[in-house]
Amino acid sequence: MAALSFENTQENDPVNHPAHYADGWSNGAEVIDITENLPFNRGNAIKYLCRAGKKNPDTELEDLRKALWYIEREVNRLAASSDHQ
């Protein structure tokens, strides 16, 4: 079995470096550089906010709704957690 490679060997590698992921910030960071250091719900919300409409402009509103879904899930998780303390 071959080892997984996360090295970007192509300009647009749809697995390791999709084009819609490469639109980062001026410091060269990508969304994954930020989200992998956050709790799951928060990271996914940020991911959907930052990439909204970039993969498919027709799904921008759907992407924003997904971000909201993760934010609401995190709020509910925290609210339930503080109810039990």
PyMOL Python script that loads the backbone (N, CA, C, O; Angstrom):
from pymol import cmd

cmd.read_pdbstr("""\
ATOM      1  N   MET A   1       0.846  -1.175   0.000  1.00  0.00           N
ATOM      2  CA  MET A   1       0.000   0.000   0.000  1.00  0.00           C
ATOM      3  C   MET A   1       0.895   1.243   0.000  1.00  0.00           C
ATOM      4  O   MET A   1       1.842   1.342   0.779  1.00  0.00           O
ATOM      5  N   ALA A   2       0.581   2.170  -0.872  1.00  0.00           N
ATOM      6  CA  ALA A   2       1.377   3.394  -0.989  1.00  0.00           C
ATOM      7  C   ALA A   2       1.070   4.340   0.169  1.00  0.00           C
ATOM      8  O   ALA A   2      -0.056   4.389   0.664  1.00  0.00           O
ATOM      9  N   ALA A   3       2.073   5.077   0.586  1.00  0.00           N
ATOM     10  CA  ALA A   3       1.899   6.070   1.651  1.00  0.00           C
ATOM     11  C   ALA A   3       1.143   7.273   1.102  1.00  0.00           C
ATOM     12  O   ALA A   3       1.273   7.621  -0.072  1.00  0.00           O
ATOM     13  N   LEU A   4       0.366   7.892   1.952  1.00  0.00           N
ATOM     14  CA  LEU A   4      -0.342   9.101   1.557  1.00  0.00           C
ATOM     15  C   LEU A   4       0.642  10.251   1.431  1.00  0.00           C
ATOM     16  O   LEU A   4       1.554  10.400   2.244  1.00  0.00           O
ATOM     17  N   SER A   5       0.446  11.049   0.414  1.00  0.00           N
ATOM     18  CA  SER A   5       1.306  12.209   0.221  1.00  0.00           C
ATOM     19  C   SER A   5       0.466  13.467   0.287  1.00  0.00           C
ATOM     20  O   SER A   5      -0.537  13.597  -0.414  1.00  0.00           O
ATOM     21  N   PHE A   6       0.878  14.379   1.122  1.00  0.00           N
ATOM     22  CA  PHE A   6       0.189  15.654   1.223  1.00  0.00           C
ATOM     23  C   PHE A   6       0.979  16.748   0.519  1.00  0.00           C
ATOM     24  O   PHE A   6       0.649  17.930   0.620  1.00  0.00           O
ATOM     25  N   GLU A   7       2.001  16.355  -0.178  1.00  0.00           N
ATOM     26  CA  GLU A   7       2.823  17.303  -0.903  1.00  0.00           C
ATOM     27  C   GLU A   7       2.077  17.768  -2.144  1.00  0.00           C
ATOM     28  O   GLU A   7       1.507  16.952  -2.867  1.00  0.00           O
ATOM     29  N   ASN A   8       2.076  19.051  -2.392  1.00  0.00           N
ATOM     30  CA  ASN A   8       1.415  19.603  -3.563  1.00  0.00           C
ATOM     31  C   ASN A   8       2.368  19.543  -4.738  1.00  0.00           C
ATOM     32  O   ASN A   8       3.325  20.314  -4.816  1.00  0.00           O
ATOM     33  N   THR A   9       2.101  18.619  -5.657  1.00  0.00           N
ATOM     34  CA  THR A   9       2.982  18.461  -6.809  1.00  0.00           C
ATOM     35  C   THR A   9       2.392  19.076  -8.057  1.00  0.00           C
ATOM     36  O   THR A   9       3.059  19.112  -9.091  1.00  0.00           O
ATOM     37  N   GLN A  10       1.162  19.561  -7.996  1.00  0.00           N
ATOM     38  CA  GLN A  10       0.506  20.150  -9.148  1.00  0.00           C
ATOM     39  C   GLN A  10      -0.064  21.510  -8.766  1.00  0.00           C
ATOM     40  O   GLN A  10      -0.346  21.786  -7.600  1.00  0.00           O
ATOM     41  N   GLU A  11      -0.225  22.348  -9.785  1.00  0.00           N
ATOM     42  CA  GLU A  11      -0.821  23.665  -9.562  1.00  0.00           C
ATOM     43  C   GLU A  11      -2.221  23.524  -8.963  1.00  0.00           C
ATOM     44  O   GLU A  11      -2.532  24.159  -7.955  1.00  0.00           O
ATOM     45  N   ASN A  12      -3.066  22.693  -9.582  1.00  0.00           N
ATOM     46  CA  ASN A  12      -4.417  22.469  -9.068  1.00  0.00           C
ATOM     47  C   ASN A  12      -4.595  20.981  -8.821  1.00  0.00           C
ATOM     48  O   ASN A  12      -5.078  20.253  -9.688  1.00  0.00           O
ATOM     49  N   ASP A  13      -4.213  20.544  -7.663  1.00  0.00           N
ATOM     50  CA  ASP A  13      -4.365  19.155  -7.252  1.00  0.00           C
ATOM     51  C   ASP A  13      -5.695  19.056  -6.511  1.00  0.00           C
ATOM     52  O   ASP A  13      -5.806  19.565  -5.396  1.00  0.00           O
ATOM     53  N   PRO A  14      -6.720  18.407  -7.105  1.00  0.00           N
ATOM     54  CA  PRO A  14      -8.046  18.407  -6.494  1.00  0.00           C
ATOM     55  C   PRO A  14      -8.133  17.676  -5.158  1.00  0.00           C
ATOM     56  O   PRO A  14      -9.127  17.822  -4.446  1.00  0.00           O
ATOM     57  N   VAL A  15      -7.121  16.898  -4.805  1.00  0.00           N
ATOM     58  CA  VAL A  15      -7.130  16.200  -3.521  1.00  0.00           C
ATOM     59  C   VAL A  15      -6.335  16.964  -2.475  1.00  0.00           C
ATOM     60  O   VAL A  15      -6.860  17.273  -1.405  1.00  0.00           O
ATOM     61  N   ASN A  16      -5.093  17.270  -2.765  1.00  0.00           N
ATOM     62  CA  ASN A  16      -4.202  17.886  -1.782  1.00  0.00           C
ATOM     63  C   ASN A  16      -4.245  19.412  -1.759  1.00  0.00           C
ATOM     64  O   ASN A  16      -3.895  20.028  -0.753  1.00  0.00           O
ATOM     65  N   HIS A  17      -4.666  20.012  -2.846  1.00  0.00           N
ATOM     66  CA  HIS A  17      -4.620  21.477  -2.919  1.00  0.00           C
ATOM     67  C   HIS A  17      -5.623  21.991  -3.956  1.00  0.00           C
ATOM     68  O   HIS A  17      -5.214  22.540  -4.979  1.00  0.00           O
ATOM     69  N   PRO A  18      -6.933  21.822  -3.710  1.00  0.00           N
ATOM     70  CA  PRO A  18      -7.922  22.303  -4.678  1.00  0.00           C
ATOM     71  C   PRO A  18      -7.799  23.805  -4.907  1.00  0.00           C
ATOM     72  O   PRO A  18      -7.417  24.550  -4.004  1.00  0.00           O
ATOM     73  N   ALA A  19      -8.118  24.232  -6.090  1.00  0.00           N
ATOM     74  CA  ALA A  19      -7.985  25.648  -6.454  1.00  0.00           C
ATOM     75  C   ALA A  19      -8.760  26.554  -5.506  1.00  0.00           C
ATOM     76  O   ALA A  19      -8.275  27.629  -5.155  1.00  0.00           O
ATOM     77  N   HIS A  20      -9.951  26.143  -5.086  1.00  0.00           N
ATOM     78  CA  HIS A  20     -10.755  27.016  -4.213  1.00  0.00           C
ATOM     79  C   HIS A  20     -10.200  27.068  -2.789  1.00  0.00           C
ATOM     80  O   HIS A  20     -10.661  27.878  -1.986  1.00  0.00           O
ATOM     81  N   TYR A  21      -9.227  26.226  -2.461  1.00  0.00           N
ATOM     82  CA  TYR A  21      -8.557  26.305  -1.158  1.00  0.00           C
ATOM     83  C   TYR A  21      -7.388  27.274  -1.198  1.00  0.00           C
ATOM     84  O   TYR A  21      -6.976  27.794  -0.161  1.00  0.00           O
ATOM     85  N   ALA A  22      -6.856  27.520  -2.376  1.00  0.00           N
ATOM     86  CA  ALA A  22      -5.624  28.290  -2.506  1.00  0.00           C
ATOM     87  C   ALA A  22      -5.822  29.792  -2.358  1.00  0.00           C
ATOM     88  O   ALA A  22      -4.845  30.539  -2.310  1.00  0.00           O
ATOM     89  N   ASP A  23      -7.033  30.232  -2.287  1.00  0.00           N
ATOM     90  CA  ASP A  23      -7.318  31.663  -2.165  1.00  0.00           C
ATOM     91  C   ASP A  23      -7.245  32.061  -0.697  1.00  0.00           C
ATOM     92  O   ASP A  23      -8.265  32.218  -0.027  1.00  0.00           O
ATOM     93  N   GLY A  24      -6.024  32.220  -0.216  1.00  0.00           N
ATOM     94  CA  GLY A  24      -5.802  32.506   1.196  1.00  0.00           C
ATOM     95  C   GLY A  24      -5.619  33.981   1.460  1.00  0.00           C
ATOM     96  O   GLY A  24      -6.144  34.828   0.738  1.00  0.00           O
ATOM     97  N   TRP A  25      -4.870  34.275   2.498  1.00  0.00           N
ATOM     98  CA  TRP A  25      -4.627  35.655   2.886  1.00  0.00           C
ATOM     99  C   TRP A  25      -3.264  36.104   2.402  1.00  0.00           C
ATOM    100  O   TRP A  25      -2.469  35.300   1.915  1.00  0.00           O
ATOM    101  N   SER A  26      -3.002  37.384   2.537  1.00  0.00           N
ATOM    102  CA  SER A  26      -1.761  37.960   2.024  1.00  0.00           C
ATOM    103  C   SER A  26      -0.514  37.354   2.661  1.00  0.00           C
ATOM    104  O   SER A  26       0.567  37.422   2.077  1.00  0.00           O
ATOM    105  N   ASN A  27      -0.645  36.766   3.844  1.00  0.00           N
ATOM    106  CA  ASN A  27       0.520  36.160   4.491  1.00  0.00           C
ATOM    107  C   ASN A  27       0.757  34.715   4.024  1.00  0.00           C
ATOM    108  O   ASN A  27       1.656  34.038   4.523  1.00  0.00           O
ATOM    109  N   GLY A  28      -0.054  34.248   3.063  1.00  0.00           N
ATOM    110  CA  GLY A  28       0.127  32.905   2.525  1.00  0.00           C
ATOM    111  C   GLY A  28      -0.633  31.827   3.266  1.00  0.00           C
ATOM    112  O   GLY A  28      -0.615  30.668   2.853  1.00  0.00           O
ATOM    113  N   ALA A  29      -1.298  32.181   4.350  1.00  0.00           N
ATOM    114  CA  ALA A  29      -2.059  31.192   5.113  1.00  0.00           C
ATOM    115  C   ALA A  29      -3.258  30.720   4.301  1.00  0.00           C
ATOM    116  O   ALA A  29      -3.784  31.441   3.453  1.00  0.00           O
ATOM    117  N   GLU A  30      -3.668  29.504   4.581  1.00  0.00           N
ATOM    118  CA  GLU A  30      -4.895  28.973   4.010  1.00  0.00           C
ATOM    119  C   GLU A  30      -5.869  28.731   5.151  1.00  0.00           C
ATOM    120  O   GLU A  30      -5.481  28.714   6.319  1.00  0.00           O
ATOM    121  N   VAL A  31      -7.114  28.547   4.812  1.00  0.00           N
ATOM    122  CA  VAL A  31      -8.153  28.360   5.814  1.00  0.00           C
ATOM    123  C   VAL A  31      -7.803  27.202   6.747  1.00  0.00           C
ATOM    124  O   VAL A  31      -8.028  27.295   7.954  1.00  0.00           O
ATOM    125  N   ILE A  32      -7.262  26.124   6.210  1.00  0.00           N
ATOM    126  CA  ILE A  32      -6.931  24.958   7.040  1.00  0.00           C
ATOM    127  C   ILE A  32      -5.896  25.306   8.108  1.00  0.00           C
ATOM    128  O   ILE A  32      -5.897  24.714   9.187  1.00  0.00           O
ATOM    129  N   ASP A  33      -5.011  26.266   7.812  1.00  0.00           N
ATOM    130  CA  ASP A  33      -4.000  26.674   8.789  1.00  0.00           C
ATOM    131  C   ASP A  33      -4.648  27.260  10.042  1.00  0.00           C
ATOM    132  O   ASP A  33      -4.080  27.184  11.131  1.00  0.00           O
ATOM    133  N   ILE A  34      -5.804  27.828   9.892  1.00  0.00           N
ATOM    134  CA  ILE A  34      -6.532  28.420  11.017  1.00  0.00           C
ATOM    135  C   ILE A  34      -7.476  27.401  11.648  1.00  0.00           C
ATOM    136  O   ILE A  34      -7.487  27.224  12.867  1.00  0.00           O
ATOM    137  N   THR A  35      -8.266  26.733  10.811  1.00  0.00           N
ATOM    138  CA  THR A  35      -9.323  25.868  11.329  1.00  0.00           C
ATOM    139  C   THR A  35      -8.821  24.637  12.055  1.00  0.00           C
ATOM    140  O   THR A  35      -9.495  24.141  12.958  1.00  0.00           O
ATOM    141  N   GLU A  36      -7.651  24.129  11.684  1.00  0.00           N
ATOM    142  CA  GLU A  36      -7.167  22.915  12.350  1.00  0.00           C
ATOM    143  C   GLU A  36      -6.773  23.171  13.803  1.00  0.00           C
ATOM    144  O   GLU A  36      -6.516  22.228  14.551  1.00  0.00           O
ATOM    145  N   ASN A  37      -6.726  24.424  14.199  1.00  0.00           N
ATOM    146  CA  ASN A  37      -6.392  24.783  15.573  1.00  0.00           C
ATOM    147  C   ASN A  37      -7.603  25.205  16.395  1.00  0.00           C
ATOM    148  O   ASN A  37      -7.457  25.716  17.506  1.00  0.00           O
ATOM    149  N   LEU A  38      -8.792  24.993  15.854  1.00  0.00           N
ATOM    150  CA  LEU A  38     -10.030  25.376  16.536  1.00  0.00           C
ATOM    151  C   LEU A  38     -10.858  24.137  16.853  1.00  0.00           C
ATOM    152  O   LEU A  38     -10.667  23.087  16.239  1.00  0.00           O
ATOM    153  N   PRO A  39     -11.778  24.256  17.813  1.00  0.00           N
ATOM    154  CA  PRO A  39     -12.733  23.167  18.021  1.00  0.00           C
ATOM    155  C   PRO A  39     -13.518  22.919  16.722  1.00  0.00           C
ATOM    156  O   PRO A  39     -13.662  23.820  15.895  1.00  0.00           O
ATOM    157  N   PHE A  40     -14.016  21.704  16.557  1.00  0.00           N
ATOM    158  CA  PHE A  40     -14.630  21.272  15.296  1.00  0.00           C
ATOM    159  C   PHE A  40     -15.703  22.222  14.769  1.00  0.00           C
ATOM    160  O   PHE A  40     -15.609  22.673  13.628  1.00  0.00           O
ATOM    161  N   ASN A  41     -16.711  22.531  15.564  1.00  0.00           N
ATOM    162  CA  ASN A  41     -17.815  23.375  15.087  1.00  0.00           C
ATOM    163  C   ASN A  41     -17.337  24.762  14.678  1.00  0.00           C
ATOM    164  O   ASN A  41     -17.781  25.305  13.666  1.00  0.00           O
ATOM    165  N   ARG A  42     -16.448  25.323  15.450  1.00  0.00           N
ATOM    166  CA  ARG A  42     -15.933  26.666  15.142  1.00  0.00           C
ATOM    167  C   ARG A  42     -15.080  26.638  13.875  1.00  0.00           C
ATOM    168  O   ARG A  42     -15.177  27.529  13.032  1.00  0.00           O
ATOM    169  N   GLY A  43     -14.253  25.619  13.751  1.00  0.00           N
ATOM    170  CA  GLY A  43     -13.418  25.495  12.558  1.00  0.00           C
ATOM    171  C   GLY A  43     -14.248  25.340  11.298  1.00  0.00           C
ATOM    172  O   GLY A  43     -13.948  25.953  10.274  1.00  0.00           O
ATOM    173  N   ASN A  44     -15.290  24.522  11.368  1.00  0.00           N
ATOM    174  CA  ASN A  44     -16.142  24.344  10.193  1.00  0.00           C
ATOM    175  C   ASN A  44     -16.895  25.618   9.850  1.00  0.00           C
ATOM    176  O   ASN A  44     -17.056  25.940   8.673  1.00  0.00           O
ATOM    177  N   ALA A  45     -17.359  26.347  10.856  1.00  0.00           N
ATOM    178  CA  ALA A  45     -18.035  27.615  10.588  1.00  0.00           C
ATOM    179  C   ALA A  45     -17.095  28.573   9.860  1.00  0.00           C
ATOM    180  O   ALA A  45     -17.484  29.200   8.875  1.00  0.00           O
ATOM    181  N   ILE A  46     -15.872  28.683  10.340  1.00  0.00           N
ATOM    182  CA  ILE A  46     -14.875  29.549   9.690  1.00  0.00           C
ATOM    183  C   ILE A  46     -14.603  29.084   8.264  1.00  0.00           C
ATOM    184  O   ILE A  46     -14.515  29.898   7.345  1.00  0.00           O
ATOM    185  N   LYS A  47     -14.470  27.773   8.085  1.00  0.00           N
ATOM    186  CA  LYS A  47     -14.216  27.204   6.761  1.00  0.00           C
ATOM    187  C   LYS A  47     -15.315  27.610   5.785  1.00  0.00           C
ATOM    188  O   LYS A  47     -15.031  28.078   4.682  1.00  0.00           O
ATOM    189  N   TYR A  48     -16.570  27.429   6.194  1.00  0.00           N
ATOM    190  CA  TYR A  48     -17.668  27.768   5.296  1.00  0.00           C
ATOM    191  C   TYR A  48     -17.769  29.266   5.052  1.00  0.00           C
ATOM    192  O   TYR A  48     -18.098  29.686   3.942  1.00  0.00           O
ATOM    193  N   LEU A  49     -17.493  30.080   6.065  1.00  0.00           N
ATOM    194  CA  LEU A  49     -17.516  31.528   5.870  1.00  0.00           C
ATOM    195  C   LEU A  49     -16.446  31.985   4.884  1.00  0.00           C
ATOM    196  O   LEU A  49     -16.717  32.771   3.976  1.00  0.00           O
ATOM    197  N   CYS A  50     -15.237  31.485   5.072  1.00  0.00           N
ATOM    198  CA  CYS A  50     -14.114  31.917   4.239  1.00  0.00           C
ATOM    199  C   CYS A  50     -14.215  31.432   2.800  1.00  0.00           C
ATOM    200  O   CYS A  50     -13.777  32.121   1.878  1.00  0.00           O
ATOM    201  N   ARG A  51     -14.785  30.263   2.604  1.00  0.00           N
ATOM    202  CA  ARG A  51     -14.834  29.672   1.263  1.00  0.00           C
ATOM    203  C   ARG A  51     -16.196  29.822   0.595  1.00  0.00           C
ATOM    204  O   ARG A  51     -16.415  29.283  -0.490  1.00  0.00           O
ATOM    205  N   ALA A  52     -17.108  30.545   1.228  1.00  0.00           N
ATOM    206  CA  ALA A  52     -18.466  30.677   0.692  1.00  0.00           C
ATOM    207  C   ALA A  52     -18.446  31.128  -0.769  1.00  0.00           C
ATOM    208  O   ALA A  52     -17.917  32.187  -1.106  1.00  0.00           O
ATOM    209  N   GLY A  53     -19.033  30.298  -1.617  1.00  0.00           N
ATOM    210  CA  GLY A  53     -19.149  30.624  -3.030  1.00  0.00           C
ATOM    211  C   GLY A  53     -17.915  30.435  -3.869  1.00  0.00           C
ATOM    212  O   GLY A  53     -17.972  30.640  -5.082  1.00  0.00           O
ATOM    213  N   LYS A  54     -16.799  30.053  -3.280  1.00  0.00           N
ATOM    214  CA  LYS A  54     -15.559  29.944  -4.059  1.00  0.00           C
ATOM    215  C   LYS A  54     -15.487  28.664  -4.881  1.00  0.00           C
ATOM    216  O   LYS A  54     -14.957  28.674  -5.992  1.00  0.00           O
ATOM    217  N   LYS A  55     -16.007  27.576  -4.356  1.00  0.00           N
ATOM    218  CA  LYS A  55     -16.021  26.329  -5.109  1.00  0.00           C
ATOM    219  C   LYS A  55     -17.084  26.403  -6.199  1.00  0.00           C
ATOM    220  O   LYS A  55     -16.874  25.957  -7.327  1.00  0.00           O
ATOM    221  N   ASN A  56     -18.219  26.971  -5.841  1.00  0.00           N
ATOM    222  CA  ASN A  56     -19.332  27.106  -6.771  1.00  0.00           C
ATOM    223  C   ASN A  56     -20.095  28.369  -6.388  1.00  0.00           C
ATOM    224  O   ASN A  56     -20.743  28.393  -5.342  1.00  0.00           O
ATOM    225  N   PRO A  57     -20.035  29.413  -7.202  1.00  0.00           N
ATOM    226  CA  PRO A  57     -20.722  30.668  -6.868  1.00  0.00           C
ATOM    227  C   PRO A  57     -22.223  30.504  -6.642  1.00  0.00           C
ATOM    228  O   PRO A  57     -22.838  31.304  -5.937  1.00  0.00           O
ATOM    229  N   ASP A  58     -22.809  29.474  -7.238  1.00  0.00           N
ATOM    230  CA  ASP A  58     -24.247  29.246  -7.079  1.00  0.00           C
ATOM    231  C   ASP A  58     -24.617  28.733  -5.694  1.00  0.00           C
ATOM    232  O   ASP A  58     -25.794  28.730  -5.332  1.00  0.00           O
ATOM    233  N   THR A  59     -23.630  28.299  -4.914  1.00  0.00           N
ATOM    234  CA  THR A  59     -23.921  27.738  -3.583  1.00  0.00           C
ATOM    235  C   THR A  59     -23.464  28.657  -2.448  1.00  0.00           C
ATOM    236  O   THR A  59     -23.353  28.214  -1.305  1.00  0.00           O
ATOM    237  N   GLU A  60     -23.202  29.917  -2.749  1.00  0.00           N
ATOM    238  CA  GLU A  60     -22.706  30.833  -1.719  1.00  0.00           C
ATOM    239  C   GLU A  60     -23.673  30.940  -0.540  1.00  0.00           C
ATOM    240  O   GLU A  60     -23.245  30.876   0.612  1.00  0.00           O
ATOM    241  N   LEU A  61     -24.947  31.100  -0.807  1.00  0.00           N
ATOM    242  CA  LEU A  61     -25.931  31.205   0.269  1.00  0.00           C
ATOM    243  C   LEU A  61     -25.992  29.907   1.069  1.00  0.00           C
ATOM    244  O   LEU A  61     -26.102  29.942   2.295  1.00  0.00           O
ATOM    245  N   GLU A  62     -25.923  28.776   0.399  1.00  0.00           N
ATOM    246  CA  GLU A  62     -25.912  27.479   1.090  1.00  0.00           C
ATOM    247  C   GLU A  62     -24.693  27.362   2.001  1.00  0.00           C
ATOM    248  O   GLU A  62     -24.801  26.879   3.128  1.00  0.00           O
ATOM    249  N   ASP A  63     -23.533  27.805   1.511  1.00  0.00           N
ATOM    250  CA  ASP A  63     -22.318  27.764   2.327  1.00  0.00           C
ATOM    251  C   ASP A  63     -22.470  28.626   3.583  1.00  0.00           C
ATOM    252  O   ASP A  63     -22.045  28.226   4.666  1.00  0.00           O
ATOM    253  N   LEU A  64     -23.064  29.787   3.440  1.00  0.00           N
ATOM    254  CA  LEU A  64     -23.276  30.660   4.598  1.00  0.00           C
ATOM    255  C   LEU A  64     -24.260  30.050   5.584  1.00  0.00           C
ATOM    256  O   LEU A  64     -24.109  30.205   6.796  1.00  0.00           O
ATOM    257  N   ARG A  65     -25.269  29.355   5.065  1.00  0.00           N
ATOM    258  CA  ARG A  65     -26.219  28.663   5.948  1.00  0.00           C
ATOM    259  C   ARG A  65     -25.536  27.525   6.695  1.00  0.00           C
ATOM    260  O   ARG A  65     -25.855  27.264   7.855  1.00  0.00           O
ATOM    261  N   LYS A  66     -24.602  26.849   6.041  1.00  0.00           N
ATOM    262  CA  LYS A  66     -23.849  25.789   6.715  1.00  0.00           C
ATOM    263  C   LYS A  66     -23.006  26.387   7.844  1.00  0.00           C
ATOM    264  O   LYS A  66     -22.920  25.810   8.928  1.00  0.00           O
ATOM    265  N   ALA A  67     -22.389  27.532   7.592  1.00  0.00           N
ATOM    266  CA  ALA A  67     -21.604  28.201   8.642  1.00  0.00           C
ATOM    267  C   ALA A  67     -22.503  28.528   9.829  1.00  0.00           C
ATOM    268  O   ALA A  67     -22.122  28.307  10.979  1.00  0.00           O
ATOM    269  N   LEU A  68     -23.672  29.045   9.559  1.00  0.00           N
ATOM    270  CA  LEU A  68     -24.627  29.371  10.612  1.00  0.00           C
ATOM    271  C   LEU A  68     -25.043  28.121  11.382  1.00  0.00           C
ATOM    272  O   LEU A  68     -25.187  28.166  12.603  1.00  0.00           O
ATOM    273  N   TRP A  69     -25.236  27.006  10.678  1.00  0.00           N
ATOM    274  CA  TRP A  69     -25.613  25.754  11.321  1.00  0.00           C
ATOM    275  C   TRP A  69     -24.550  25.335  12.333  1.00  0.00           C
ATOM    276  O   TRP A  69     -24.880  24.920  13.444  1.00  0.00           O
ATOM    277  N   TYR A  70     -23.273  25.441  11.953  1.00  0.00           N
ATOM    278  CA  TYR A  70     -22.193  25.078  12.872  1.00  0.00           C
ATOM    279  C   TYR A  70     -22.097  26.050  14.042  1.00  0.00           C
ATOM    280  O   TYR A  70     -21.799  25.635  15.163  1.00  0.00           O
ATOM    281  N   ILE A  71     -22.342  27.327  13.803  1.00  0.00           N
ATOM    282  CA  ILE A  71     -22.321  28.307  14.886  1.00  0.00           C
ATOM    283  C   ILE A  71     -23.450  28.005  15.875  1.00  0.00           C
ATOM    284  O   ILE A  71     -23.236  28.008  17.087  1.00  0.00           O
ATOM    285  N   GLU A  72     -24.644  27.746  15.354  1.00  0.00           N
ATOM    286  CA  GLU A  72     -25.775  27.429  16.233  1.00  0.00           C
ATOM    287  C   GLU A  72     -25.512  26.139  17.016  1.00  0.00           C
ATOM    288  O   GLU A  72     -25.865  26.044  18.191  1.00  0.00           O
ATOM    289  N   ARG A  73     -24.906  25.169  16.381  1.00  0.00           N
ATOM    290  CA  ARG A  73     -24.573  23.912  17.053  1.00  0.00           C
ATOM    291  C   ARG A  73     -23.590  24.160  18.197  1.00  0.00           C
ATOM    292  O   ARG A  73     -23.722  23.571  19.269  1.00  0.00           O
ATOM    293  N   GLU A  74     -22.618  25.020  17.972  1.00  0.00           N
ATOM    294  CA  GLU A  74     -21.634  25.338  19.010  1.00  0.00           C
ATOM    295  C   GLU A  74     -22.292  26.112  20.155  1.00  0.00           C
ATOM    296  O   GLU A  74     -22.015  25.845  21.324  1.00  0.00           O
ATOM    297  N   VAL A  75     -23.144  27.048  19.828  1.00  0.00           N
ATOM    298  CA  VAL A  75     -23.863  27.808  20.859  1.00  0.00           C
ATOM    299  C   VAL A  75     -24.701  26.859  21.706  1.00  0.00           C
ATOM    300  O   VAL A  75     -24.694  26.951  22.933  1.00  0.00           O
ATOM    301  N   ASN A  76     -25.423  25.947  21.058  1.00  0.00           N
ATOM    302  CA  ASN A  76     -26.259  24.986  21.795  1.00  0.00           C
ATOM    303  C   ASN A  76     -25.419  24.054  22.652  1.00  0.00           C
ATOM    304  O   ASN A  76     -25.817  23.704  23.763  1.00  0.00           O
ATOM    305  N   ARG A  77     -24.256  23.648  22.146  1.00  0.00           N
ATOM    306  CA  ARG A  77     -23.370  22.792  22.907  1.00  0.00           C
ATOM    307  C   ARG A  77     -22.882  23.487  24.174  1.00  0.00           C
ATOM    308  O   ARG A  77     -22.865  22.903  25.257  1.00  0.00           O
ATOM    309  N   LEU A  78     -22.486  24.745  24.012  1.00  0.00           N
ATOM    310  CA  LEU A  78     -22.006  25.515  25.162  1.00  0.00           C
ATOM    311  C   LEU A  78     -23.125  25.804  26.151  1.00  0.00           C
ATOM    312  O   LEU A  78     -22.919  25.759  27.364  1.00  0.00           O
ATOM    313  N   ALA A  79     -24.295  26.098  25.636  1.00  0.00           N
ATOM    314  CA  ALA A  79     -25.438  26.378  26.506  1.00  0.00           C
ATOM    315  C   ALA A  79     -25.804  25.141  27.310  1.00  0.00           C
ATOM    316  O   ALA A  79     -26.084  25.239  28.505  1.00  0.00           O
ATOM    317  N   ALA A  80     -25.805  23.987  26.674  1.00  0.00           N
ATOM    318  CA  ALA A  80     -26.124  22.736  27.385  1.00  0.00           C
ATOM    319  C   ALA A  80     -25.056  22.419  28.419  1.00  0.00           C
ATOM    320  O   ALA A  80     -25.359  21.930  29.508  1.00  0.00           O
ATOM    321  N   SER A  81     -23.822  22.696  28.077  1.00  0.00           N
ATOM    322  CA  SER A  81     -22.713  22.442  28.990  1.00  0.00           C
ATOM    323  C   SER A  81     -22.796  23.332  30.224  1.00  0.00           C
ATOM    324  O   SER A  81     -22.545  22.871  31.337  1.00  0.00           O
ATOM    325  N   SER A  82     -23.144  24.594  30.039  1.00  0.00           N
ATOM    326  CA  SER A  82     -23.220  25.501  31.197  1.00  0.00           C
ATOM    327  C   SER A  82     -24.490  25.256  32.014  1.00  0.00           C
ATOM    328  O   SER A  82     -24.535  25.619  33.189  1.00  0.00           O
ATOM    329  N   ASP A  83     -25.522  24.649  31.420  1.00  0.00           N
ATOM    330  CA  ASP A  83     -26.728  24.294  32.177  1.00  0.00           C
ATOM    331  C   ASP A  83     -26.446  23.199  33.185  1.00  0.00           C
ATOM    332  O   ASP A  83     -27.140  23.084  34.196  1.00  0.00           O
ATOM    333  N   HIS A  84     -25.427  22.394  32.913  1.00  0.00           N
ATOM    334  CA  HIS A  84     -25.114  21.247  33.772  1.00  0.00           C
ATOM    335  C   HIS A  84     -23.992  21.540  34.769  1.00  0.00           C
ATOM    336  O   HIS A  84     -23.564  20.643  35.494  1.00  0.00           O
ATOM    337  N   GLN A  85     -23.526  22.750  34.811  1.00  0.00           N
ATOM    338  CA  GLN A  85     -22.432  23.067  35.731  1.00  0.00           C
ATOM    339  C   GLN A  85     -22.952  23.668  37.004  1.00  0.00           C
ATOM    340  O   GLN A  85     -22.170  23.997  37.896  1.00  0.00           O
TER     341      GLN A  85
END
""", "prot")
cmd.dss("prot")
cmd.show_as("cartoon", "prot")
cmd.util.cbc("prot")
cmd.orient("prot")
